[in-house]
Amino acid sequence: MKYIIIFFSAFLLIACKKEQQTSQNSASVDSSSIVKDSTVTDLSSEKIAVETFPFPTEIKECSCYFAKSKADFLSEKYIYADDAGKTAYMKLDGKRMALNLISSSDMEADELLSKEIENDDYKISVQGKKIKGEEALLFEGTLTIEKPDGTVVTIPIYGECGC
């Protein structure tokens, strides 16, 4: 009987230690496998939140508008729109903004799209390559947002420009 009690006690002691080691190992594996992605649902990063918005009512004619993917574009979840001339629209850090376009390439003459937008809080660059051209020109590319503190977020974009 004495041996059974010793054996049972040793078994419980080993089982408890093994359970503690397993739970500690799984916690360290979980925390080391977390991947931060700047293009999650609302495209939030730690310092710049890029949010989707409906097509701006201010835009009446020619425009360029982009989403983070083809699926979002088809669902009309835009992250960028402009009037193909003076004003770009975005929702950054929870605020809907109308920003002045500094420069924009001629989309019909080029296979490449390039736009620069800047204000006191953000410097935004839109770079794209034409993937299809009919009535509206389809583009894929990147949208890069930079803050004065050096924070930079680059997001893939898909969208179109046309009248």
VEXGU-364382 format. One record per residue (C-alpha): residue number from 1; residue in one letter; x, z, y. Coordinates in nm, 4 decimals, always signed. Layout:
! VEXGU-364382
+-----+------+----------+----------+----------+
: pos : code :        X :        Z :        Y :
+-----+------+----------+----------+----------+
: NUM :    A :        X :        Z :        Y :
...
+-----+------+----------+----------+----------+
END
This chain:
! VEXGU-364382
+-----+------+----------+----------+----------+
: pos : code :        X :        Z :        Y :
+-----+------+----------+----------+----------+
:   1 :    M :  +0.0000 :  +0.0000 :  +0.0000 :
:   2 :    K :  +0.2905 :  +0.0832 :  +0.2323 :
:   3 :    Y :  +0.4315 :  -0.2688 :  +0.1889 :
:   4 :    I :  +0.0971 :  -0.4295 :  +0.2703 :
:   5 :    I :  +0.0763 :  -0.2396 :  +0.6013 :
:   6 :    I :  +0.4352 :  -0.3350 :  +0.6928 :
:   7 :    F :  +0.3749 :  -0.6992 :  +0.5958 :
:   8 :    F :  +0.0457 :  -0.7139 :  +0.7909 :
:   9 :    S :  +0.2067 :  -0.5523 :  +1.0994 :
:  10 :    A :  +0.4991 :  -0.7960 :  +1.0878 :
:  11 :    F :  +0.2577 :  -1.0877 :  +1.0502 :
:  12 :    L :  +0.0577 :  -0.9799 :  +1.3579 :
:  13 :    L :  +0.3744 :  -0.9289 :  +1.5621 :
:  14 :    I :  +0.5055 :  -1.2771 :  +1.4770 :
:  15 :    A :  +0.1646 :  -1.4367 :  +1.5393 :
:  16 :    C :  +0.1355 :  -1.2745 :  +1.8855 :
:  17 :    K :  +0.4862 :  -1.3857 :  +1.9877 :
:  18 :    K :  +0.4209 :  -1.7419 :  +1.8692 :
:  19 :    E :  +0.0936 :  -1.7560 :  +2.0688 :
:  20 :    Q :  +0.2709 :  -1.6369 :  +2.3871 :
:  21 :    Q :  +0.5467 :  -1.8989 :  +2.3438 :
:  22 :    T :  +0.2901 :  -2.1743 :  +2.2864 :
:  23 :    S :  +0.0893 :  -2.0849 :  +2.5974 :
:  24 :    Q :  +0.4070 :  -2.0636 :  +2.8098 :
:  25 :    N :  +0.5295 :  -2.4009 :  +2.6799 :
:  26 :    S :  +0.1977 :  -2.5729 :  +2.7459 :
:  27 :    A :  +0.1874 :  -2.4372 :  +3.1015 :
:  28 :    S :  +0.5321 :  -2.5760 :  +3.1775 :
:  29 :    V :  +0.4457 :  -2.9130 :  +3.0222 :
:  30 :    D :  +0.1223 :  -2.9360 :  +3.2227 :
:  31 :    S :  +0.2855 :  -2.8583 :  +3.5557 :
:  32 :    S :  +0.5714 :  -3.1006 :  +3.4959 :
:  33 :    S :  +0.3423 :  -3.3880 :  +3.3998 :
:  34 :    I :  +0.1358 :  -3.3858 :  +3.7190 :
:  35 :    V :  +0.1738 :  -3.7173 :  +3.8971 :
:  36 :    K :  +0.0904 :  -3.7462 :  +4.2647 :
:  37 :    D :  -0.0650 :  -4.0767 :  +4.3638 :
:  38 :    S :  -0.1371 :  -4.1868 :  +4.7219 :
:  39 :    T :  -0.4078 :  -4.4217 :  +4.6036 :
:  40 :    V :  -0.6513 :  -4.1798 :  +4.4454 :
:  41 :    T :  -1.0229 :  -4.2143 :  +4.5174 :
:  42 :    D :  -1.0047 :  -4.1547 :  +4.8912 :
:  43 :    L :  -0.6398 :  -4.2634 :  +4.9079 :
:  44 :    S :  -0.5371 :  -3.9205 :  +5.0249 :
:  45 :    S :  -0.1774 :  -3.8194 :  +5.0447 :
:  46 :    E :  -0.0543 :  -3.4853 :  +5.1623 :
:  47 :    K :  -0.0227 :  -3.6056 :  +5.5216 :
:  48 :    I :  -0.2331 :  -3.9202 :  +5.5753 :
:  49 :    A :  -0.5862 :  -3.9659 :  +5.4418 :
:  50 :    V :  -0.7051 :  -4.3274 :  +5.4328 :
:  51 :    E :  -1.0797 :  -4.3381 :  +5.3746 :
:  52 :    T :  -1.3277 :  -4.6149 :  +5.3027 :
:  53 :    F :  -1.5995 :  -4.7180 :  +5.5491 :
:  54 :    P :  -1.8767 :  -4.9795 :  +5.5749 :
:  55 :    F :  -1.8152 :  -5.3096 :  +5.7530 :
:  56 :    P :  -1.7974 :  -5.2385 :  +6.1304 :
:  57 :    T :  -2.1060 :  -5.3436 :  +6.3269 :
:  58 :    E :  -1.8794 :  -5.4230 :  +6.6246 :
:  59 :    I :  -1.7415 :  -5.7291 :  +6.4441 :
:  60 :    K :  -1.9714 :  -6.0250 :  +6.5102 :
:  61 :    E :  -1.7786 :  -6.3394 :  +6.4131 :
:  62 :    C :  -1.4336 :  -6.4053 :  +6.2663 :
:  63 :    S :  -1.2737 :  -6.1141 :  +6.0841 :
:  64 :    C :  -1.0296 :  -5.9861 :  +5.8260 :
:  65 :    Y :  -1.1305 :  -5.6998 :  +5.5991 :
:  66 :    F :  -0.9528 :  -5.5366 :  +5.3098 :
:  67 :    A :  -1.0104 :  -5.2828 :  +5.0334 :
:  68 :    K :  -0.7568 :  -5.1172 :  +4.8043 :
:  69 :    S :  -0.8583 :  -5.3353 :  +4.5060 :
:  70 :    K :  -1.0729 :  -5.6324 :  +4.4114 :
:  71 :    A :  -1.3323 :  -5.3960 :  +4.2582 :
:  72 :    D :  -1.3549 :  -5.1928 :  +4.5814 :
:  73 :    F :  -1.3714 :  -5.5152 :  +4.7831 :
:  74 :    L :  -1.6676 :  -5.6372 :  +4.5778 :
:  75 :    S :  -1.8277 :  -5.2917 :  +4.6247 :
:  76 :    E :  -1.7690 :  -5.3211 :  +5.0035 :
:  77 :    K :  -1.5446 :  -5.0115 :  +5.0182 :
:  78 :    Y :  -1.3177 :  -5.1248 :  +5.2998 :
:  79 :    I :  -1.0089 :  -4.9439 :  +5.4272 :
:  80 :    Y :  -0.9267 :  -5.1952 :  +5.7034 :
:  81 :    A :  -1.1181 :  -5.4470 :  +5.9142 :
:  82 :    D :  -1.0363 :  -5.6423 :  +6.2294 :
:  83 :    D :  -1.2062 :  -5.8952 :  +6.4529 :
:  84 :    A :  -0.9254 :  -6.1501 :  +6.4002 :
:  85 :    G :  -0.8154 :  -6.1024 :  +6.7561 :
:  86 :    K :  -0.7896 :  -5.7738 :  +6.9443 :
:  87 :    T :  -0.9263 :  -5.4755 :  +6.7518 :
:  88 :    A :  -0.8666 :  -5.3248 :  +6.4067 :
:  89 :    Y :  -1.0855 :  -5.0564 :  +6.2479 :
:  90 :    M :  -0.9755 :  -4.7863 :  +6.0037 :
:  91 :    K :  -1.0732 :  -4.4343 :  +5.9020 :
:  92 :    L :  -0.7598 :  -4.2187 :  +5.9033 :
:  93 :    D :  -0.7383 :  -3.8433 :  +5.8575 :
:  94 :    G :  -1.1176 :  -3.8171 :  +5.8772 :
:  95 :    K :  -1.1529 :  -4.0096 :  +6.2052 :
:  96 :    R :  -1.2937 :  -4.3610 :  +6.2422 :
:  97 :    M :  -1.0658 :  -4.5481 :  +6.4804 :
:  98 :    A :  -1.0660 :  -4.8681 :  +6.6804 :
:  99 :    L :  -0.7016 :  -4.9692 :  +6.7225 :
: 100 :    N :  -0.5456 :  -5.2453 :  +6.9314 :
: 101 :    L :  -0.3805 :  -5.5275 :  +6.7394 :
: 102 :    I :  -0.0292 :  -5.5853 :  +6.8727 :
: 103 :    S :  +0.0455 :  -5.9014 :  +6.6755 :
: 104 :    S :  -0.1249 :  -6.1161 :  +6.4167 :
: 105 :    S :  -0.0133 :  -6.4301 :  +6.2322 :
: 106 :    D :  -0.2183 :  -6.7492 :  +6.2333 :
: 107 :    M :  -0.3887 :  -6.7212 :  +5.8959 :
: 108 :    E :  -0.4868 :  -7.0864 :  +5.8577 :
: 109 :    A :  -0.1370 :  -7.2206 :  +5.9273 :
: 110 :    D :  +0.0476 :  -6.9750 :  +5.7039 :
: 111 :    E :  +0.0376 :  -6.8741 :  +5.3409 :
: 112 :    L :  +0.1400 :  -6.5274 :  +5.4609 :
: 113 :    L :  -0.0597 :  -6.2797 :  +5.6643 :
: 114 :    S :  +0.1066 :  -6.0357 :  +5.9019 :
: 115 :    K :  -0.0546 :  -5.7886 :  +6.1425 :
: 116 :    E :  +0.0910 :  -5.5030 :  +6.3461 :
: 117 :    I :  -0.1177 :  -5.2209 :  +6.4924 :
: 118 :    E :  +0.0143 :  -4.9231 :  +6.6832 :
: 119 :    N :  -0.1098 :  -4.6245 :  +6.8817 :
: 120 :    D :  +0.0311 :  -4.2793 :  +6.9643 :
: 121 :    D :  -0.0454 :  -4.1405 :  +6.6161 :
: 122 :    Y :  +0.0074 :  -4.4326 :  +6.3755 :
: 123 :    K :  +0.2063 :  -4.7507 :  +6.3265 :
: 124 :    I :  +0.0263 :  -4.9811 :  +6.0822 :
: 125 :    S :  +0.1545 :  -5.2972 :  +5.9203 :
: 126 :    V :  -0.0576 :  -5.5366 :  +5.7133 :
: 127 :    Q :  +0.1315 :  -5.7875 :  +5.4968 :
: 128 :    G :  -0.0423 :  -6.0291 :  +5.2637 :
: 129 :    K :  -0.0103 :  -6.3511 :  +5.0712 :
: 130 :    K :  -0.2882 :  -6.6066 :  +5.0437 :
: 131 :    I :  -0.4216 :  -6.6236 :  +4.6879 :
: 132 :    K :  -0.7152 :  -6.8560 :  +4.7512 :
: 133 :    G :  -0.8301 :  -7.0647 :  +5.0452 :
: 134 :    E :  -1.1737 :  -7.2180 :  +5.0888 :
: 135 :    E :  -1.4194 :  -7.1185 :  +5.3615 :
: 136 :    A :  -1.2711 :  -6.7705 :  +5.3657 :
: 137 :    L :  -0.9077 :  -6.7058 :  +5.2810 :
: 138 :    L :  -0.8411 :  -6.4434 :  +5.0126 :
: 139 :    F :  -0.5280 :  -6.2287 :  +5.0439 :
: 140 :    E :  -0.3427 :  -5.9682 :  +4.8401 :
: 141 :    G :  -0.0743 :  -5.7511 :  +4.9924 :
: 142 :    T :  +0.0092 :  -5.4097 :  +5.1306 :
: 143 :    L :  -0.0971 :  -5.1910 :  +5.4185 :
: 144 :    T :  +0.1701 :  -4.9497 :  +5.5423 :
: 145 :    I :  +0.0907 :  -4.6565 :  +5.7689 :
: 146 :    E :  +0.3624 :  -4.4569 :  +5.9410 :
: 147 :    K :  +0.3335 :  -4.1426 :  +6.1524 :
: 148 :    P :  +0.5839 :  -4.0389 :  +6.4216 :
: 149 :    D :  +0.7016 :  -3.7515 :  +6.1970 :
: 150 :    G :  +0.8294 :  -4.0078 :  +5.9449 :
: 151 :    T :  +0.5428 :  -3.9835 :  +5.6948 :
: 152 :    V :  +0.4822 :  -4.3243 :  +5.5351 :
: 153 :    V :  +0.2006 :  -4.4358 :  +5.3027 :
: 154 :    T :  +0.1867 :  -4.7835 :  +5.1484 :
: 155 :    I :  -0.1384 :  -4.9001 :  +4.9888 :
: 156 :    P :  -0.2121 :  -5.2216 :  +4.7984 :
: 157 :    I :  -0.4872 :  -5.4310 :  +4.9608 :
: 158 :    Y :  -0.7216 :  -5.7112 :  +4.8581 :
: 159 :    G :  -0.9536 :  -5.8906 :  +5.0975 :
: 160 :    E :  -1.0401 :  -6.1897 :  +5.3045 :
: 161 :    C :  -1.0176 :  -6.3446 :  +5.6461 :
: 162 :    G :  -1.2631 :  -6.5967 :  +5.7783 :
: 163 :    C :  -1.5394 :  -6.6916 :  +6.0179 :
+-----+------+----------+----------+----------+
END
